[in-house]
Amino acid sequence: MLALLKRLFGGTGCNRLVVDAFWCDSSVKLPNKVQTPMGSNVTVVNVCVDVHYSIDGGNIILHRVRLSHGGGRITGLSTPINVASDRTGEAWYASYICPESYLVEAIQEDLSSADSRLRKIMMRKWGDVNRDVLVQSLADFLNTHAPPDQIARLIAAAGRGNDIVFTYTKARGNPEARHVFVQGASGNSIRARDHKDDKVKNFRIDRIANARNA
C-alpha cells in the first residue's frame, strides 16, 4: 500500500508539468518603475506566466515561473500580451519585467487562496496525465480495503467520473455485481451513480470486493 501511494503521489522529474499562459489573480509590485509602450510609468502589473511544477506527496512544487512566451489574449486585442498595468489598463508583450522571484511570489499567493483557481488547474492537469494509473489504483485500493481517507484522497485526485465494476454485499444480503460511475467519497463509503437505476448511492468500502475498471 505504501509503495502504491508513493508511486501515485511521489514527486519525480518525470511528472513535471506546465500550465501555459496563466493570468495571475495576484498582481506583481515591481522593484522599479517600468515604462509602458504608451509612456506611462507603472510599478504594479498583472502578468501572464508559464508555470512549471510537479506534485510531491499531494503538494505542488514550483520549478519555474516565467512570463508566458506565447502570451495570453484579452478581448478586443489581436496580438498576444503577457503584462498589463494594474493602474492604467495598458497591456503589452515583454520578454522581461522583473526577477523571477517576483513572479513566483505572485503564484504562491494565488495558490494560498482557499479557492485557488490555479491549484484546480494544476491538479486537474496532473490527474489527466496520470489518469490511467489513478483509475487502476482506485480498484486496487478498494480490493485491499484501504483506509477511507486514502480512497477519498485518490478519488479527489482523479477518481471522479470513473466507471468501475465490483461485487457488493449489502447488510444481510447476497453479493451482487454493481456497475457504477464514481462521484466522490463520504465517510467510509464511496458515492457513485448506479447504472442499474441511475440513482446516486453510497457503497460501504468494507463491503466492496473484486473491483475492476469497466
Secondary structure, 3 states (H helix, E strand, C coil): CHHHHHHHHCCCHHHCEEEEEEECCCCEEEEEEEECCCCCEEEEEEEEEEEEEEEECCEEEEEEEEECCCCECCCCCCCCECEEECCCCCEECCCCCCCHHHHHHHHHHHHHCCCCHHHHHHHHHHHHHCHHHHHHHHHHHHHCCCCHHHHHHHHHHHHCCCEEEEEECCCCCCCEEEEEEEEEEECCEEEEEECCCCEEEEEEHHHEEEEEEC
